[in-house]
Every structure is written in C-alpha cells, then in structure tokens.
Amino acid sequence: MTFIELAILTFLTVCYLPFFIWLSASYLSNGDKSKRENIFCLSLMSVALLNALNSFLFKIQDTYALAVMVIIILLFNLYMFLIVRKDKRKVSF
C-alpha cells in the first residue's frame, strides 16, 4: 500500500466515517421520520443493488464502479447535509 492510499484510508476512517454517522443520525432524527427512513434505506439499497448488478451483469472495471459508488454516496450525503441544515435553521428561529 502506497503512502497516498494509506493517507486517504486514514482520512476516511478518522474524518469521514464519524461525519457520515452524525449526518445520518441527524437526518433520521428530525422531520418526517417514515419518509426519511424510506429515502435513507432506498439509497443504501440502491448502492448495494448497483454493486451486485455490476458484479453479475455489467462487468464494469472495478475502478469505474468504485468511482460511481463514491459519487452516488457523496451526492446523497450532500442531499442529507442540505436537509439537516434546513432543519437546523427552522429550529433556531
């Protein structure tokens, strides 16, 4: 494992994983819980389904498949972050 790979893995473990856990908990704790739980589960299942379809049907190179998965996860995290920010603004006023 090169230094760059080790640095990226360390960053993801130390910084991103706790942020994702906090963001998921904040997203699921406020607002319309059933709707948000459905959206959250649907996003996790779509990433898992896309991974399974890639393994059996599409046969995309692993590098590209990983990039697609990461983009989907980051876009959903951006969506959750915007919703949590909007909820925090409503509570503060």
CNS distance restraints for C-alpha pairs under 8 A (distance, minus, plus):
assign (resid   1 and name CA) (resid   5 and name CA) 6.26 0.50 0.50
assign (resid   1 and name CA) (resid   6 and name CA) 6.60 0.50 0.50
assign (resid   2 and name CA) (resid   6 and name CA) 6.29 0.50 0.50
assign (resid   3 and name CA) (resid   7 and name CA) 6.04 0.50 0.50
assign (resid   4 and name CA) (resid   8 and name CA) 6.17 0.50 0.50
assign (resid   5 and name CA) (resid   9 and name CA) 6.10 0.50 0.50
assign (resid   6 and name CA) (resid  10 and name CA) 6.04 0.50 0.50
assign (resid   7 and name CA) (resid  11 and name CA) 6.11 0.50 0.50
assign (resid   8 and name CA) (resid  12 and name CA) 6.16 0.50 0.50
assign (resid   9 and name CA) (resid  13 and name CA) 6.17 0.50 0.50
assign (resid  10 and name CA) (resid  14 and name CA) 5.99 0.50 0.50
assign (resid  11 and name CA) (resid  15 and name CA) 5.56 0.50 0.50
assign (resid  11 and name CA) (resid  16 and name CA) 6.90 0.50 0.50
assign (resid  12 and name CA) (resid  16 and name CA) 4.77 0.50 0.50
assign (resid  12 and name CA) (resid  17 and name CA) 6.15 0.50 0.50
assign (resid  13 and name CA) (resid  17 and name CA) 5.52 0.50 0.50
assign (resid  13 and name CA) (resid  18 and name CA) 7.86 0.50 0.50
assign (resid  14 and name CA) (resid  18 and name CA) 7.11 0.50 0.50
assign (resid  15 and name CA) (resid  19 and name CA) 6.46 0.50 0.50
assign (resid  16 and name CA) (resid  20 and name CA) 6.04 0.50 0.50
assign (resid  17 and name CA) (resid  21 and name CA) 6.25 0.50 0.50
assign (resid  18 and name CA) (resid  22 and name CA) 6.13 0.50 0.50
assign (resid  19 and name CA) (resid  23 and name CA) 5.93 0.50 0.50
assign (resid  20 and name CA) (resid  24 and name CA) 5.96 0.50 0.50
assign (resid  20 and name CA) (resid  77 and name CA) 7.55 0.50 0.50
assign (resid  21 and name CA) (resid  25 and name CA) 6.13 0.50 0.50
assign (resid  22 and name CA) (resid  26 and name CA) 6.02 0.50 0.50
assign (resid  23 and name CA) (resid  27 and name CA) 5.94 0.50 0.50
assign (resid  23 and name CA) (resid  77 and name CA) 7.74 0.50 0.50
assign (resid  23 and name CA) (resid  80 and name CA) 7.01 0.50 0.50
assign (resid  23 and name CA) (resid  81 and name CA) 6.70 0.50 0.50
assign (resid  23 and name CA) (resid  84 and name CA) 7.68 0.50 0.50
assign (resid  24 and name CA) (resid  28 and name CA) 6.10 0.50 0.50
assign (resid  24 and name CA) (resid  80 and name CA) 7.50 0.50 0.50
assign (resid  25 and name CA) (resid  29 and name CA) 6.00 0.50 0.50
assign (resid  26 and name CA) (resid  30 and name CA) 6.60 0.50 0.50
assign (resid  26 and name CA) (resid  84 and name CA) 6.58 0.50 0.50
assign (resid  27 and name CA) (resid  36 and name CA) 7.37 0.50 0.50
assign (resid  27 and name CA) (resid  80 and name CA) 6.16 0.50 0.50
assign (resid  27 and name CA) (resid  81 and name CA) 7.79 0.50 0.50
assign (resid  27 and name CA) (resid  83 and name CA) 7.21 0.50 0.50
assign (resid  27 and name CA) (resid  84 and name CA) 5.75 0.50 0.50
assign (resid  28 and name CA) (resid  33 and name CA) 6.19 0.50 0.50
assign (resid  28 and name CA) (resid  36 and name CA) 6.10 0.50 0.50
assign (resid  28 and name CA) (resid  37 and name CA) 6.38 0.50 0.50
assign (resid  29 and name CA) (resid  33 and name CA) 6.89 0.50 0.50
assign (resid  30 and name CA) (resid  87 and name CA) 7.28 0.50 0.50
assign (resid  31 and name CA) (resid  36 and name CA) 7.76 0.50 0.50
assign (resid  31 and name CA) (resid  87 and name CA) 7.56 0.50 0.50
assign (resid  32 and name CA) (resid  36 and name CA) 6.20 0.50 0.50
assign (resid  33 and name CA) (resid  37 and name CA) 5.88 0.50 0.50
assign (resid  34 and name CA) (resid  38 and name CA) 6.14 0.50 0.50
assign (resid  35 and name CA) (resid  39 and name CA) 6.26 0.50 0.50
assign (resid  36 and name CA) (resid  40 and name CA) 5.98 0.50 0.50
assign (resid  37 and name CA) (resid  41 and name CA) 6.02 0.50 0.50
assign (resid  38 and name CA) (resid  42 and name CA) 5.93 0.50 0.50
assign (resid  39 and name CA) (resid  43 and name CA) 6.16 0.50 0.50
assign (resid  40 and name CA) (resid  44 and name CA) 6.39 0.50 0.50
assign (resid  41 and name CA) (resid  45 and name CA) 6.03 0.50 0.50
assign (resid  42 and name CA) (resid  46 and name CA) 5.95 0.50 0.50
assign (resid  43 and name CA) (resid  47 and name CA) 6.38 0.50 0.50
assign (resid  43 and name CA) (resid  76 and name CA) 7.47 0.50 0.50
assign (resid  44 and name CA) (resid  48 and name CA) 6.36 0.50 0.50
assign (resid  45 and name CA) (resid  49 and name CA) 5.88 0.50 0.50
assign (resid  46 and name CA) (resid  50 and name CA) 5.91 0.50 0.50
assign (resid  47 and name CA) (resid  51 and name CA) 6.18 0.50 0.50
assign (resid  47 and name CA) (resid  69 and name CA) 6.50 0.50 0.50
assign (resid  47 and name CA) (resid  72 and name CA) 7.49 0.50 0.50
assign (resid  47 and name CA) (resid  73 and name CA) 7.79 0.50 0.50
assign (resid  48 and name CA) (resid  52 and name CA) 6.23 0.50 0.50
assign (resid  49 and name CA) (resid  53 and name CA) 6.01 0.50 0.50
assign (resid  50 and name CA) (resid  54 and name CA) 6.00 0.50 0.50
assign (resid  51 and name CA) (resid  55 and name CA) 6.29 0.50 0.50
assign (resid  51 and name CA) (resid  65 and name CA) 7.64 0.50 0.50
assign (resid  51 and name CA) (resid  69 and name CA) 7.84 0.50 0.50
assign (resid  52 and name CA) (resid  56 and name CA) 6.38 0.50 0.50
assign (resid  53 and name CA) (resid  57 and name CA) 5.34 0.50 0.50
assign (resid  53 and name CA) (resid  58 and name CA) 6.40 0.50 0.50
assign (resid  54 and name CA) (resid  58 and name CA) 4.67 0.50 0.50
assign (resid  54 and name CA) (resid  59 and name CA) 5.37 0.50 0.50
assign (resid  54 and name CA) (resid  60 and name CA) 6.21 0.50 0.50
assign (resid  54 and name CA) (resid  65 and name CA) 7.38 0.50 0.50
assign (resid  55 and name CA) (resid  59 and name CA) 5.85 0.50 0.50
assign (resid  55 and name CA) (resid  60 and name CA) 7.95 0.50 0.50
assign (resid  60 and name CA) (resid  64 and name CA) 6.66 0.50 0.50
assign (resid  60 and name CA) (resid  65 and name CA) 6.10 0.50 0.50
assign (resid  61 and name CA) (resid  65 and name CA) 6.22 0.50 0.50
assign (resid  62 and name CA) (resid  66 and name CA) 5.95 0.50 0.50
assign (resid  63 and name CA) (resid  67 and name CA) 6.27 0.50 0.50
assign (resid  64 and name CA) (resid  68 and name CA) 6.21 0.50 0.50
assign (resid  65 and name CA) (resid  69 and name CA) 6.21 0.50 0.50
assign (resid  66 and name CA) (resid  70 and name CA) 6.09 0.50 0.50
assign (resid  67 and name CA) (resid  71 and name CA) 6.14 0.50 0.50
assign (resid  68 and name CA) (resid  72 and name CA) 6.21 0.50 0.50
assign (resid  69 and name CA) (resid  73 and name CA) 6.17 0.50 0.50
assign (resid  70 and name CA) (resid  74 and name CA) 6.02 0.50 0.50
assign (resid  71 and name CA) (resid  75 and name CA) 6.02 0.50 0.50
assign (resid  72 and name CA) (resid  76 and name CA) 6.22 0.50 0.50
assign (resid  73 and name CA) (resid  77 and name CA) 6.12 0.50 0.50
assign (resid  74 and name CA) (resid  78 and name CA) 6.12 0.50 0.50
assign (resid  75 and name CA) (resid  79 and name CA) 6.26 0.50 0.50
assign (resid  76 and name CA) (resid  80 and name CA) 6.17 0.50 0.50
assign (resid  77 and name CA) (resid  81 and name CA) 6.00 0.50 0.50
assign (resid  78 and name CA) (resid  82 and name CA) 6.21 0.50 0.50
assign (resid  79 and name CA) (resid  83 and name CA) 6.34 0.50 0.50
assign (resid  80 and name CA) (resid  84 and name CA) 6.12 0.50 0.50
assign (resid  81 and name CA) (resid  85 and name CA) 6.11 0.50 0.50
assign (resid  82 and name CA) (resid  86 and name CA) 6.18 0.50 0.50
assign (resid  83 and name CA) (resid  87 and name CA) 6.20 0.50 0.50
assign (resid  84 and name CA) (resid  88 and name CA) 6.14 0.50 0.50
assign (resid  85 and name CA) (resid  89 and name CA) 6.27 0.50 0.50
assign (resid  86 and name CA) (resid  90 and name CA) 6.44 0.50 0.50
assign (resid  87 and name CA) (resid  91 and name CA) 6.40 0.50 0.50
assign (resid  88 and name CA) (resid  92 and name CA) 6.18 0.50 0.50
assign (resid  89 and name CA) (resid  93 and name CA) 6.61 0.50 0.50
